Amino acid sequence: MDDPLYTATTTPSTGKKSRLRLGGGGGGGGGTAKYGKKMEEGLVKTKEVAVTGMKKIKAGASVGFGWVKDKYHKTTQKR
């Protein structure tokens, strides 16, 4: 029987085969809540970093467009 939740093992001293259950030991799912909270904290940090990056990009783009506008204005004034 191939059950993904169990694995066959052999005890070295007796040579008997037994089956061990893989996975958690029925701890009530407390780890899932802890994992979810850590994921949420990570997503909040990611969002903060993304917002900061977008602010920097927006500021840089504004400066860049201002520079292009000044250059264009200077070249058209030479006539």
mmCIF file of the N, C-alpha and C atoms, coordinates in Angstrom:
data_MODEL
# 
_entry.id   MODEL 
# 
loop_
_atom_site.group_PDB 
_atom_site.id 
_atom_site.type_symbol 
_atom_site.label_atom_id 
_atom_site.label_alt_id 
_atom_site.label_comp_id 
_atom_site.label_asym_id 
_atom_site.label_entity_id 
_atom_site.label_seq_id 
_atom_site.pdbx_PDB_ins_code 
_atom_site.Cartn_x 
_atom_site.Cartn_y 
_atom_site.Cartn_z 
_atom_site.occupancy 
_atom_site.B_iso_or_equiv 
_atom_site.pdbx_formal_charge 
_atom_site.auth_seq_id 
_atom_site.auth_comp_id 
_atom_site.auth_asym_id 
_atom_site.auth_atom_id 
_atom_site.pdbx_PDB_model_num 
ATOM 1   N N  . MET A 1 1  ? 0.841  -1.170 0.000   1.00 0.00 ? 1  MET A N  1 
ATOM 2   C CA . MET A 1 1  ? 0.000  0.000  0.000   1.00 0.00 ? 1  MET A CA 1 
ATOM 3   C C  . MET A 1 1  ? 0.891  1.240  0.000   1.00 0.00 ? 1  MET A C  1 
ATOM 4   N N  . ASP A 1 2  ? 0.749  2.107  -0.987  1.00 0.00 ? 2  ASP A N  1 
ATOM 5   C CA . ASP A 1 2  ? 1.525  3.335  -1.073  1.00 0.00 ? 2  ASP A CA 1 
ATOM 6   C C  . ASP A 1 2  ? 0.699  4.503  -0.559  1.00 0.00 ? 2  ASP A C  1 
ATOM 7   N N  . ASP A 1 3  ? 0.856  4.819  0.688   1.00 0.00 ? 3  ASP A N  1 
ATOM 8   C CA . ASP A 1 3  ? 0.136  5.934  1.294   1.00 0.00 ? 3  ASP A CA 1 
ATOM 9   C C  . ASP A 1 3  ? 1.149  7.051  1.527   1.00 0.00 ? 3  ASP A C  1 
ATOM 10  N N  . PRO A 1 4  ? 0.910  8.266  0.967   1.00 0.00 ? 4  PRO A N  1 
ATOM 11  C CA . PRO A 1 4  ? 1.883  9.342  1.102   1.00 0.00 ? 4  PRO A CA 1 
ATOM 12  C C  . PRO A 1 4  ? 2.066  9.834  2.533   1.00 0.00 ? 4  PRO A C  1 
ATOM 13  N N  . LEU A 1 5  ? 1.118  9.502  3.441   1.00 0.00 ? 5  LEU A N  1 
ATOM 14  C CA . LEU A 1 5  ? 1.249  9.950  4.825   1.00 0.00 ? 5  LEU A CA 1 
ATOM 15  C C  . LEU A 1 5  ? 2.086  9.004  5.670   1.00 0.00 ? 5  LEU A C  1 
ATOM 16  N N  . TYR A 1 6  ? 2.391  7.832  5.146   1.00 0.00 ? 6  TYR A N  1 
ATOM 17  C CA . TYR A 1 6  ? 3.144  6.849  5.912   1.00 0.00 ? 6  TYR A CA 1 
ATOM 18  C C  . TYR A 1 6  ? 4.410  6.448  5.163   1.00 0.00 ? 6  TYR A C  1 
ATOM 19  N N  . THR A 1 7  ? 5.411  6.052  5.928   1.00 0.00 ? 7  THR A N  1 
ATOM 20  C CA . THR A 1 7  ? 6.628  5.531  5.326   1.00 0.00 ? 7  THR A CA 1 
ATOM 21  C C  . THR A 1 7  ? 7.017  4.243  6.051   1.00 0.00 ? 7  THR A C  1 
ATOM 22  N N  . ALA A 1 8  ? 7.553  3.286  5.328   1.00 0.00 ? 8  ALA A N  1 
ATOM 23  C CA . ALA A 1 8  ? 7.960  2.016  5.920   1.00 0.00 ? 8  ALA A CA 1 
ATOM 24  C C  . ALA A 1 8  ? 9.374  2.138  6.458   1.00 0.00 ? 8  ALA A C  1 
ATOM 25  N N  . THR A 1 9  ? 9.585  1.655  7.663   1.00 0.00 ? 9  THR A N  1 
ATOM 26  C CA . THR A 1 9  ? 10.921 1.665  8.266   1.00 0.00 ? 9  THR A CA 1 
ATOM 27  C C  . THR A 1 9  ? 11.222 0.280  8.822   1.00 0.00 ? 9  THR A C  1 
ATOM 28  N N  . THR A 1 10 ? 12.480 -0.006 9.002   1.00 0.00 ? 10 THR A N  1 
ATOM 29  C CA . THR A 1 10 ? 12.900 -1.277 9.580   1.00 0.00 ? 10 THR A CA 1 
ATOM 30  C C  . THR A 1 10 ? 13.726 -0.985 10.826  1.00 0.00 ? 10 THR A C  1 
ATOM 31  N N  . THR A 1 11 ? 13.361 -1.599 11.933  1.00 0.00 ? 11 THR A N  1 
ATOM 32  C CA . THR A 1 11 ? 14.114 -1.430 13.174  1.00 0.00 ? 11 THR A CA 1 
ATOM 33  C C  . THR A 1 11 ? 15.375 -2.282 13.085  1.00 0.00 ? 11 THR A C  1 
ATOM 34  N N  . PRO A 1 12 ? 16.571 -1.673 13.234  1.00 0.00 ? 12 PRO A N  1 
ATOM 35  C CA . PRO A 1 12 ? 17.820 -2.431 13.067  1.00 0.00 ? 12 PRO A CA 1 
ATOM 36  C C  . PRO A 1 12 ? 17.984 -3.579 14.061  1.00 0.00 ? 12 PRO A C  1 
ATOM 37  N N  . SER A 1 13 ? 17.585 -3.413 15.322  1.00 0.00 ? 13 SER A N  1 
ATOM 38  C CA . SER A 1 13 ? 17.827 -4.454 16.325  1.00 0.00 ? 13 SER A CA 1 
ATOM 39  C C  . SER A 1 13 ? 16.935 -5.670 16.148  1.00 0.00 ? 13 SER A C  1 
ATOM 40  N N  . THR A 1 14 ? 15.676 -5.456 15.760  1.00 0.00 ? 14 THR A N  1 
ATOM 41  C CA . THR A 1 14 ? 14.752 -6.590 15.653  1.00 0.00 ? 14 THR A CA 1 
ATOM 42  C C  . THR A 1 14 ? 14.503 -7.024 14.218  1.00 0.00 ? 14 THR A C  1 
ATOM 43  N N  . GLY A 1 15 ? 14.734 -6.145 13.269  1.00 0.00 ? 15 GLY A N  1 
ATOM 44  C CA . GLY A 1 15 ? 14.482 -6.470 11.877  1.00 0.00 ? 15 GLY A CA 1 
ATOM 45  C C  . GLY A 1 15 ? 13.018 -6.380 11.497  1.00 0.00 ? 15 GLY A C  1 
ATOM 46  N N  . LYS A 1 16 ? 12.167 -5.925 12.445  1.00 0.00 ? 16 LYS A N  1 
ATOM 47  C CA . LYS A 1 16 ? 10.740 -5.809 12.154  1.00 0.00 ? 16 LYS A CA 1 
ATOM 48  C C  . LYS A 1 16 ? 10.475 -4.552 11.336  1.00 0.00 ? 16 LYS A C  1 
ATOM 49  N N  . LYS A 1 17 ? 9.493  -4.677 10.458  1.00 0.00 ? 17 LYS A N  1 
ATOM 50  C CA . LYS A 1 17 ? 9.079  -3.519 9.670   1.00 0.00 ? 17 LYS A CA 1 
ATOM 51  C C  . LYS A 1 17 ? 7.917  -2.836 10.386  1.00 0.00 ? 17 LYS A C  1 
ATOM 52  N N  . SER A 1 18 ? 7.941  -1.512 10.333  1.00 0.00 ? 18 SER A N  1 
ATOM 53  C CA . SER A 1 18 ? 6.841  -0.750 10.902  1.00 0.00 ? 18 SER A CA 1 
ATOM 54  C C  . SER A 1 18 ? 6.560  0.446  10.012  1.00 0.00 ? 18 SER A C  1 
ATOM 55  N N  . ARG A 1 19 ? 5.454  1.092  10.276  1.00 0.00 ? 19 ARG A N  1 
ATOM 56  C CA . ARG A 1 19 ? 5.105  2.266  9.488   1.00 0.00 ? 19 ARG A CA 1 
ATOM 57  C C  . ARG A 1 19 ? 5.085  3.494  10.391  1.00 0.00 ? 19 ARG A C  1 
ATOM 58  N N  . LEU A 1 20 ? 5.721  4.544  9.919   1.00 0.00 ? 20 LEU A N  1 
ATOM 59  C CA . LEU A 1 20 ? 5.726  5.808  10.640  1.00 0.00 ? 20 LEU A CA 1 
ATOM 60  C C  . LEU A 1 20 ? 4.857  6.814  9.903   1.00 0.00 ? 20 LEU A C  1 
ATOM 61  N N  . ARG A 1 21 ? 4.117  7.590  10.671  1.00 0.00 ? 21 ARG A N  1 
ATOM 62  C CA . ARG A 1 21 ? 3.285  8.634  10.062  1.00 0.00 ? 21 ARG A CA 1 
ATOM 63  C C  . ARG A 1 21 ? 4.153  9.862  9.841   1.00 0.00 ? 21 ARG A C  1 
ATOM 64  N N  . LEU A 1 22 ? 4.100  10.400 8.608   1.00 0.00 ? 22 LEU A N  1 
ATOM 65  C CA . LEU A 1 22 ? 4.849  11.596 8.278   1.00 0.00 ? 22 LEU A CA 1 
ATOM 66  C C  . LEU A 1 22 ? 4.028  12.830 8.621   1.00 0.00 ? 22 LEU A C  1 
ATOM 67  N N  . GLY A 1 23 ? 4.699  13.933 8.824   1.00 0.00 ? 23 GLY A N  1 
ATOM 68  C CA . GLY A 1 23 ? 3.999  15.196 9.065   1.00 0.00 ? 23 GLY A CA 1 
ATOM 69  C C  . GLY A 1 23 ? 3.904  15.495 10.541  1.00 0.00 ? 23 GLY A C  1 
ATOM 70  N N  . GLY A 1 24 ? 3.080  16.491 10.851  1.00 0.00 ? 24 GLY A N  1 
ATOM 71  C CA . GLY A 1 24 ? 2.932  16.956 12.227  1.00 0.00 ? 24 GLY A CA 1 
ATOM 72  C C  . GLY A 1 24 ? 2.225  15.943 13.092  1.00 0.00 ? 24 GLY A C  1 
ATOM 73  N N  . GLY A 1 25 ? 2.364  16.113 14.389  1.00 0.00 ? 25 GLY A N  1 
ATOM 74  C CA . GLY A 1 25 ? 1.794  15.185 15.341  1.00 0.00 ? 25 GLY A CA 1 
ATOM 75  C C  . GLY A 1 25 ? 0.463  15.633 15.892  1.00 0.00 ? 25 GLY A C  1 
ATOM 76  N N  . GLY A 1 26 ? -0.325 16.382 15.169  1.00 0.00 ? 26 GLY A N  1 
ATOM 77  C CA . GLY A 1 26 ? -1.638 16.778 15.655  1.00 0.00 ? 26 GLY A CA 1 
ATOM 78  C C  . GLY A 1 26 ? -1.561 17.860 16.699  1.00 0.00 ? 26 GLY A C  1 
ATOM 79  N N  . GLY A 1 27 ? -0.754 18.854 16.478  1.00 0.00 ? 27 GLY A N  1 
ATOM 80  C CA . GLY A 1 27 ? -0.558 19.922 17.449  1.00 0.00 ? 27 GLY A CA 1 
ATOM 81  C C  . GLY A 1 27 ? -1.673 20.941 17.477  1.00 0.00 ? 27 GLY A C  1 
ATOM 82  N N  . GLY A 1 28 ? -2.736 20.767 16.746  1.00 0.00 ? 28 GLY A N  1 
ATOM 83  C CA . GLY A 1 28 ? -3.861 21.676 16.819  1.00 0.00 ? 28 GLY A CA 1 
ATOM 84  C C  . GLY A 1 28 ? -3.807 22.828 15.824  1.00 0.00 ? 28 GLY A C  1 
ATOM 85  N N  . GLY A 1 29 ? -2.819 22.883 14.942  1.00 0.00 ? 29 GLY A N  1 
ATOM 86  C CA . GLY A 1 29 ? -2.777 23.924 13.926  1.00 0.00 ? 29 GLY A CA 1 
ATOM 87  C C  . GLY A 1 29 ? -2.229 25.250 14.411  1.00 0.00 ? 29 GLY A C  1 
ATOM 88  N N  . GLY A 1 30 ? -1.603 25.300 15.566  1.00 0.00 ? 30 GLY A N  1 
ATOM 89  C CA . GLY A 1 30 ? -1.034 26.546 16.074  1.00 0.00 ? 30 GLY A CA 1 
ATOM 90  C C  . GLY A 1 30 ? 0.068  27.082 15.184  1.00 0.00 ? 30 GLY A C  1 
ATOM 91  N N  . GLY A 1 31 ? 0.774  26.193 14.501  1.00 0.00 ? 31 GLY A N  1 
ATOM 92  C CA . GLY A 1 31 ? 1.845  26.615 13.608  1.00 0.00 ? 31 GLY A CA 1 
ATOM 93  C C  . GLY A 1 31 ? 1.322  27.360 12.401  1.00 0.00 ? 31 GLY A C  1 
ATOM 94  N N  . THR A 1 32 ? 0.122  27.006 11.968  1.00 0.00 ? 32 THR A N  1 
ATOM 95  C CA . THR A 1 32 ? -0.472 27.655 10.806  1.00 0.00 ? 32 THR A CA 1 
ATOM 96  C C  . THR A 1 32 ? -0.778 29.117 11.106  1.00 0.00 ? 32 THR A C  1 
ATOM 97  N N  . ALA A 1 33 ? -1.302 29.394 12.271  1.00 0.00 ? 33 ALA A N  1 
ATOM 98  C CA . ALA A 1 33 ? -1.610 30.771 12.657  1.00 0.00 ? 33 ALA A CA 1 
ATOM 99  C C  . ALA A 1 33 ? -0.333 31.591 12.776  1.00 0.00 ? 33 ALA A C  1 
ATOM 100 N N  . LYS A 1 34 ? 0.688  30.972 13.348  1.00 0.00 ? 34 LYS A N  1 
ATOM 101 C CA . LYS A 1 34 ? 1.973  31.658 13.499  1.00 0.00 ? 34 LYS A CA 1 
ATOM 102 C C  . LYS A 1 34 ? 2.579  31.962 12.133  1.00 0.00 ? 34 LYS A C  1 
ATOM 103 N N  . TYR A 1 35 ? 2.476  31.008 11.225  1.00 0.00 ? 35 TYR A N  1 
ATOM 104 C CA . TYR A 1 35 ? 2.987  31.193 9.863   1.00 0.00 ? 35 TYR A CA 1 
ATOM 105 C C  . TYR A 1 35 ? 2.223  32.306 9.157   1.00 0.00 ? 35 TYR A C  1 
ATOM 106 N N  . GLY A 1 36 ? 0.907  32.319 9.294   1.00 0.00 ? 36 GLY A N  1 
ATOM 107 C CA . GLY A 1 36 ? 0.085  33.347 8.672   1.00 0.00 ? 36 GLY A CA 1 
ATOM 108 C C  . GLY A 1 36 ? 0.436  34.734 9.178   1.00 0.00 ? 36 GLY A C  1 
ATOM 109 N N  . LYS A 1 37 ? 0.692  34.843 10.472  1.00 0.00 ? 37 LYS A N  1 
ATOM 110 C CA . LYS A 1 37 ? 1.051  36.140 11.051  1.00 0.00 ? 37 LYS A CA 1 
ATOM 111 C C  . LYS A 1 37 ? 2.402  36.610 10.510  1.00 0.00 ? 37 LYS A C  1 
ATOM 112 N N  . LYS A 1 38 ? 3.362  35.697 10.405  1.00 0.00 ? 38 LYS A N  1 
ATOM 113 C CA . LYS A 1 38 ? 4.668  36.059 9.862   1.00 0.00 ? 38 LYS A CA 1 
ATOM 114 C C  . LYS A 1 38 ? 4.554  36.462 8.398   1.00 0.00 ? 38 LYS A C  1 
ATOM 115 N N  . MET A 1 39 ? 3.713  35.768 7.641   1.00 0.00 ? 39 MET A N  1 
ATOM 116 C CA . MET A 1 39 ? 3.499  36.119 6.236   1.00 0.00 ? 39 MET A CA 1 
ATOM 117 C C  . MET A 1 39 ? 2.907  37.517 6.127   1.00 0.00 ? 39 MET A C  1 
ATOM 118 N N  . GLU A 1 40 ? 1.938  37.808 6.996   1.00 0.00 ? 40 GLU A N  1 
ATOM 119 C CA . GLU A 1 40 ? 1.298  39.123 6.972   1.00 0.00 ? 40 GLU A CA 1 
ATOM 120 C C  . GLU A 1 40 ? 2.305  40.222 7.293   1.00 0.00 ? 40 GLU A C  1 
ATOM 121 N N  . GLU A 1 41 ? 3.154  39.984 8.300   1.00 0.00 ? 41 GLU A N  1 
ATOM 122 C CA . GLU A 1 41 ? 4.192  40.961 8.657   1.00 0.00 ? 41 GLU A CA 1 
ATOM 123 C C  . GLU A 1 41 ? 5.152  41.163 7.489   1.00 0.00 ? 41 GLU A C  1 
ATOM 124 N N  . GLY A 1 42 ? 5.506  40.079 6.824   1.00 0.00 ? 42 GLY A N  1 
ATOM 125 C CA . GLY A 1 42 ? 6.406  40.169 5.675   1.00 0.00 ? 42 GLY A CA 1 
ATOM 126 C C  . GLY A 1 42 ? 5.790  40.949 4.531   1.00 0.00 ? 42 GLY A C  1 
ATOM 127 N N  . LEU A 1 43 ? 4.495  40.745 4.306   1.00 0.00 ? 43 LEU A N  1 
ATOM 128 C CA . LEU A 1 43 ? 3.815  41.464 3.228   1.00 0.00 ? 43 LEU A CA 1 
ATOM 129 C C  . LEU A 1 43 ? 3.703  42.953 3.545   1.00 0.00 ? 43 LEU A C  1 
ATOM 130 N N  . VAL A 1 44 ? 3.506  43.281 4.825   1.00 0.00 ? 44 VAL A N  1 
ATOM 131 C CA . VAL A 1 44 ? 3.442  44.698 5.217   1.00 0.00 ? 44 VAL A CA 1 
ATOM 132 C C  . VAL A 1 44 ? 4.783  45.357 4.943   1.00 0.00 ? 44 VAL A C  1 
ATOM 133 N N  . LYS A 1 45 ? 5.872  44.676 5.300   1.00 0.00 ? 45 LYS A N  1 
ATOM 134 C CA . LYS A 1 45 ? 7.213  45.223 5.048   1.00 0.00 ? 45 LYS A CA 1 
ATOM 135 C C  . LYS A 1 45 ? 7.457  45.370 3.547   1.00 0.00 ? 45 LYS A C  1 
ATOM 136 N N  . THR A 1 46 ? 7.042  44.377 2.784   1.00 0.00 ? 46 THR A N  1 
ATOM 137 C CA . THR A 1 46 ? 7.220  44.425 1.334   1.00 0.00 ? 46 THR A CA 1 
ATOM 138 C C  . THR A 1 46 ? 6.462  45.605 0.739   1.00 0.00 ? 46 THR A C  1 
ATOM 139 N N  . LYS A 1 47 ? 5.252  45.822 1.230   1.00 0.00 ? 47 LYS A N  1 
ATOM 140 C CA . LYS A 1 47 ? 4.438  46.926 0.729   1.00 0.00 ? 47 LYS A CA 1 
ATOM 141 C C  . LYS A 1 47 ? 5.109  48.260 1.058   1.00 0.00 ? 47 LYS A C  1 
ATOM 142 N N  . GLU A 1 48 ? 5.646  48.392 2.276   1.00 0.00 ? 48 GLU A N  1 
ATOM 143 C CA . GLU A 1 48 ? 6.324  49.627 2.668   1.00 0.00 ? 48 GLU A CA 1 
ATOM 144 C C  . GLU A 1 48 ? 7.525  49.904 1.763   1.00 0.00 ? 48 GLU A C  1 
ATOM 145 N N  . VAL A 1 49 ? 8.295  48.876 1.483   1.00 0.00 ? 49 VAL A N  1 
ATOM 146 C CA . VAL A 1 49 ? 9.473  49.027 0.620   1.00 0.00 ? 49 VAL A CA 1 
ATOM 147 C C  . VAL A 1 49 ? 9.045  49.407 -0.798  1.00 0.00 ? 49 VAL A C  1 
ATOM 148 N N  . ALA A 1 50 ? 7.976  48.779 -1.280  1.00 0.00 ? 50 ALA A N  1 
ATOM 149 C CA . ALA A 1 50 ? 7.491  49.085 -2.631  1.00 0.00 ? 50 ALA A CA 1 
ATOM 150 C C  . ALA A 1 50 ? 7.008  50.531 -2.719  1.00 0.00 ? 50 ALA A C  1 
ATOM 151 N N  . VAL A 1 51 ? 6.299  51.004 -1.696  1.00 0.00 ? 51 VAL A N  1 
ATOM 152 C CA . VAL A 1 51 ? 5.805  52.385 -1.694  1.00 0.00 ? 51 VAL A CA 1 
ATOM 153 C C  . VAL A 1 51 ? 6.976  53.360 -1.673  1.00 0.00 ? 51 VAL A C  1 
ATOM 154 N N  . THR A 1 52 ? 7.976  53.073 -0.839  1.00 0.00 ? 52 THR A N  1 
ATOM 155 C CA . THR A 1 52 ? 9.158  53.939 -0.780  1.00 0.00 ? 52 THR A CA 1 
ATOM 156 C C  . THR A 1 52 ? 9.864  53.972 -2.128  1.00 0.00 ? 52 THR A C  1 
ATOM 157 N N  . GLY A 1 53 ? 10.008 52.815 -2.762  1.00 0.00 ? 53 GLY A N  1 
ATOM 158 C CA . GLY A 1 53 ? 10.647 52.746 -4.077  1.00 0.00 ? 53 GLY A CA 1 
ATOM 159 C C  . GLY A 1 53 ? 9.878  53.530 -5.122  1.00 0.00 ? 53 GLY A C  1 
ATOM 160 N N  . MET A 1 54 ? 8.565  53.430 -5.095  1.00 0.00 ? 54 MET A N  1 
ATOM 161 C CA . MET A 1 54 ? 7.757  54.170 -6.070  1.00 0.00 ? 54 MET A CA 1 
ATOM 162 C C  . MET A 1 54 ? 7.878  55.674 -5.863  1.00 0.00 ? 54 MET A C  1 
ATOM 163 N N  . LYS A 1 55 ? 7.972  56.111 -4.611  1.00 0.00 ? 55 LYS A N  1 
ATOM 164 C CA . LYS A 1 55 ? 8.156  57.541 -4.334  1.00 0.00 ? 55 LYS A CA 1 
ATOM 165 C C  . LYS A 1 55 ? 9.488  58.024 -4.902  1.00 0.00 ? 55 LYS A C  1 
ATOM 166 N N  . LYS A 1 56 ? 10.523 57.206 -4.752  1.00 0.00 ? 56 LYS A N  1 
ATOM 167 C CA . LYS A 1 56 ? 11.841 57.567 -5.284  1.00 0.00 ? 56 LYS A CA 1 
ATOM 168 C C  . LYS A 1 56 ? 11.812 57.622 -6.814  1.00 0.00 ? 56 LYS A C  1 
ATOM 169 N N  . ILE A 1 57 ? 11.129 56.659 -7.423  1.00 0.00 ? 57 ILE A N  1 
ATOM 170 C CA . ILE A 1 57 ? 11.033 56.637 -8.888  1.00 0.00 ? 57 ILE A CA 1 
ATOM 171 C C  . ILE A 1 57 ? 10.272 57.862 -9.379  1.00 0.00 ? 57 ILE A C  1 
ATOM 172 N N  . LYS A 1 58 ? 9.186  58.186 -8.692  1.00 0.00 ? 58 LYS A N  1 
ATOM 173 C CA . LYS A 1 58 ? 8.382  59.339 -9.093  1.00 0.00 ? 58 LYS A CA 1 
ATOM 174 C C  . LYS A 1 58 ? 9.198  60.628 -8.982  1.00 0.00 ? 58 LYS A C  1 
ATOM 175 N N  . ALA A 1 59 ? 9.947  60.769 -7.881  1.00 0.00 ? 59 ALA A N  1 
ATOM 176 C CA . ALA A 1 59 ? 10.779 61.969 -7.695  1.00 0.00 ? 59 ALA A CA 1 
ATOM 177 C C  . ALA A 1 59 ? 11.869 62.033 -8.764  1.00 0.00 ? 59 ALA A C  1 
ATOM 178 N N  . GLY A 1 60 ? 12.498 60.907 -9.058  1.00 0.00 ? 60 GLY A N  1 
ATOM 179 C CA . GLY A 1 60 ? 13.544 60.867 -10.076 1.00 0.00 ? 60 GLY A CA 1 
ATOM 180 C C  . GLY A 1 60 ? 13.007 61.181 -11.456 1.00 0.00 ? 60 GLY A C  1 
ATOM 181 N N  . ALA A 1 61 ? 11.830 60.670 -11.753 1.00 0.00 ? 61 ALA A N  1 
ATOM 182 C CA . ALA A 1 61 ? 11.214 60.940 -13.058 1.00 0.00 ? 61 ALA A CA 1 
ATOM 183 C C  . ALA A 1 61 ? 10.876 62.425 -13.188 1.00 0.00 ? 61 ALA A C  1 
ATOM 184 N N  . SER A 1 62 ? 10.397 63.012 -12.120 1.00 0.00 ? 62 SER A N  1 
ATOM 185 C CA . SER A 1 62 ? 10.065 64.444 -12.149 1.00 0.00 ? 62 SER A CA 1 
ATOM 186 C C  . SER A 1 62 ? 11.307 65.285 -12.421 1.00 0.00 ? 62 SER A C  1 
ATOM 187 N N  . VAL A 1 63 ? 12.388 64.949 -11.752 1.00 0.00 ? 63 VAL A N  1 
ATOM 188 C CA . VAL A 1 63 ? 13.647 65.666 -11.968 1.00 0.00 ? 63 VAL A CA 1 
ATOM 189 C C  . VAL A 1 63 ? 14.122 65.457 -13.401 1.00 0.00 ? 63 VAL A C  1 
ATOM 190 N N  . GLY A 1 64 ? 14.023 64.235 -13.902 1.00 0.00 ? 64 GLY A N  1 
ATOM 191 C CA . GLY A 1 64 ? 14.447 63.928 -15.272 1.00 0.00 ? 64 GLY A CA 1 
ATOM 192 C C  . GLY A 1 64 ? 13.647 64.688 -16.311 1.00 0.00 ? 64 GLY A C  1 
ATOM 193 N N  . PHE A 1 65 ? 12.338 64.730 -16.144 1.00 0.00 ? 65 PHE A N  1 
ATOM 194 C CA . PHE A 1 65 ? 11.499 65.476 -17.091 1.00 0.00 ? 65 PHE A CA 1 
ATOM 195 C C  . PHE A 1 65 ? 11.780 66.970 -17.017 1.00 0.00 ? 65 PHE A C  1 
ATOM 196 N N  . GLY A 1 66 ? 12.025 67.452 -15.803 1.00 0.00 ? 66 GLY A N  1 
ATOM 197 C CA . GLY A 1 66 ? 12.390 68.872 -15.649 1.00 0.00 ? 66 GLY A CA 1 
ATOM 198 C C  . GLY A 1 66 ? 13.679 69.192 -16.391 1.00 0.00 ? 66 GLY A C  1 
ATOM 199 N N  . TRP A 1 67 ? 14.641 68.290 -16.318 1.00 0.00 ? 67 TRP A N  1 
ATOM 200 C CA . TRP A 1 67 ? 15.927 68.483 -16.994 1.00 0.00 ? 67 TRP A CA 1 
ATOM 201 C C  . TRP A 1 67 ? 15.720 68.513 -18.513 1.00 0.00 ? 67 TRP A C  1 
ATOM 202 N N  . VAL A 1 68 ? 14.932 67.560 -19.017 1.00 0.00 ? 68 VAL A N  1 
ATOM 203 C CA . VAL A 1 68 ? 14.662 67.517 -20.457 1.00 0.00 ? 68 VAL A CA 1 
ATOM 204 C C  . VAL A 1 68 ? 13.943 68.793 -20.891 1.00 0.00 ? 68 VAL A C  1 
ATOM 205 N N  . LYS A 1 69 ? 12.988 69.229 -20.111 1.00 0.00 ? 69 LYS A N  1 
ATOM 206 C CA . LYS A 1 69 ? 12.236 70.441 -20.432 1.00 0.00 ? 69 LYS A CA 1 
ATOM 207 C C  . LYS A 1 69 ? 13.171 71.653 -20.484 1.00 0.00 ? 69 LYS A C  1 
ATOM 208 N N  . ASP A 1 70 ? 14.081 71.756 -19.515 1.00 0.00 ? 70 ASP A N  1 
ATOM 209 C CA . ASP A 1 70 ? 15.052 72.864 -19.504 1.00 0.00 ? 70 ASP A CA 1 
ATOM 210 C C  . ASP A 1 70 ? 15.967 72.798 -20.726 1.00 0.00 ? 70 ASP A C  1 
ATOM 211 N N  . LYS A 1 71 ? 16.439 71.607 -21.065 1.00 0.00 ? 71 LYS A N  1 
ATOM 212 C CA . LYS A 1 71 ? 17.313 71.454 -22.241 1.00 0.00 ? 71 LYS A CA 1 
ATOM 213 C C  . LYS A 1 71 ? 16.576 71.858 -23.512 1.00 0.00 ? 71 LYS A C  1 
ATOM 214 N N  . TYR A 1 72 ? 15.351 71.415 -23.647 1.00 0.00 ? 72 TYR A N  1 
ATOM 215 C CA . TYR A 1 72 ? 14.570 71.759 -24.834 1.00 0.00 ? 72 TYR A CA 1 
ATOM 216 C C  . TYR A 1 72 ? 14.329 73.266 -24.886 1.00 0.00 ? 72 TYR A C  1 
ATOM 217 N N  . HIS A 1 73 ? 14.011 73.839 -23.760 1.00 0.00 ? 73 HIS A N  1 
ATOM 218 C CA . HIS A 1 73 ? 13.755 75.275 -23.695 1.00 0.00 ? 73 HIS A CA 1 
ATOM 219 C C  . HIS A 1 73 ? 15.016 76.076 -24.104 1.00 0.00 ? 73 HIS A C  1 
ATOM 220 N N  . LYS A 1 74 ? 16.173 75.625 -23.628 1.00 0.00 ? 74 LYS A N  1 
ATOM 221 C CA . LYS A 1 74 ? 17.431 76.303 -23.973 1.00 0.00 ? 74 LYS A CA 1 
ATOM 222 C C  . LYS A 1 74 ? 17.734 76.193 -25.457 1.00 0.00 ? 74 LYS A C  1 
ATOM 223 N N  . THR A 1 75 ? 17.460 75.041 -26.063 1.00 0.00 ? 75 THR A N  1 
ATOM 224 C CA . THR A 1 75 ? 17.772 74.886 -27.493 1.00 0.00 ? 75 THR A CA 1 
ATOM 225 C C  . THR A 1 75 ? 16.817 75.692 -28.349 1.00 0.00 ? 75 THR A C  1 
ATOM 226 N N  . THR A 1 76 ? 15.595 75.864 -27.925 1.00 0.00 ? 76 THR A N  1 
ATOM 227 C CA . THR A 1 76 ? 14.641 76.638 -28.730 1.00 0.00 ? 76 THR A CA 1 
ATOM 228 C C  . THR A 1 76 ? 14.818 78.143 -28.541 1.00 0.00 ? 76 THR A C  1 
ATOM 229 N N  . GLN A 1 77 ? 15.488 78.537 -27.506 1.00 0.00 ? 77 GLN A N  1 
ATOM 230 C CA . GLN A 1 77 ? 15.712 79.972 -27.255 1.00 0.00 ? 77 GLN A CA 1 
ATOM 231 C C  . GLN A 1 77 ? 16.844 80.530 -28.080 1.00 0.00 ? 77 GLN A C  1 
ATOM 232 N N  . LYS A 1 78 ? 17.692 79.683 -28.638 1.00 0.00 ? 78 LYS A N  1 
ATOM 233 C CA . LYS A 1 78 ? 18.890 80.145 -29.369 1.00 0.00 ? 78 LYS A CA 1 
ATOM 234 C C  . LYS A 1 78 ? 18.557 80.767 -30.707 1.00 0.00 ? 78 LYS A C  1 
ATOM 235 N N  . ARG A 1 79 ? 17.392 80.690 -31.201 1.00 0.00 ? 79 ARG A N  1 
ATOM 236 C CA . ARG A 1 79 ? 17.012 81.193 -32.525 1.00 0.00 ? 79 ARG A CA 1 
ATOM 237 C C  . ARG A 1 79 ? 17.078 82.635 -32.576 1.00 0.00 ? 79 ARG A C  1 
# 
